[in-house]
Amino acid sequence: MNPLQLFKCLADDTRLKLVLLVANLNEACVCDLTDALDLEQPKISRHLAELRNCRVLHGERRGRWVYYQLDANLPAWAVNVINTTMENNAEFFHEACDRLKKLCC
């Protein structure tokens, strides 16, 4: 993966928030991501498929749901970009995090 590929994959509001949520949680289920972003499941699944194709996220099916993590083969510099973005821009995805906290607690 080169920087252009990564930034093209993340150049969408929904995809970027999905990646930041997954990075923040270490793992997230499609059902949780749908609720967190308050979007329809087909739209979330379409963006997750694109992130899988870009090899930013990896999905693992467990029963009915698919759980996502950052792809283990993502270069260290790309993980660093994602983590730095997550750590320094909490306001960008705080509403989604708040929704998740309400669902989990």
Secondary structure by P-SEA (a helix, b strand, c coil): ccaaaaaaaaccaaaaaaaaaaaaaccccaaaaaaaacccaaaaaaaaaaaaaaccbbbbbcccbbbbcccccccaaaaaaaaaaaaccccccaaaaaaaaaaac
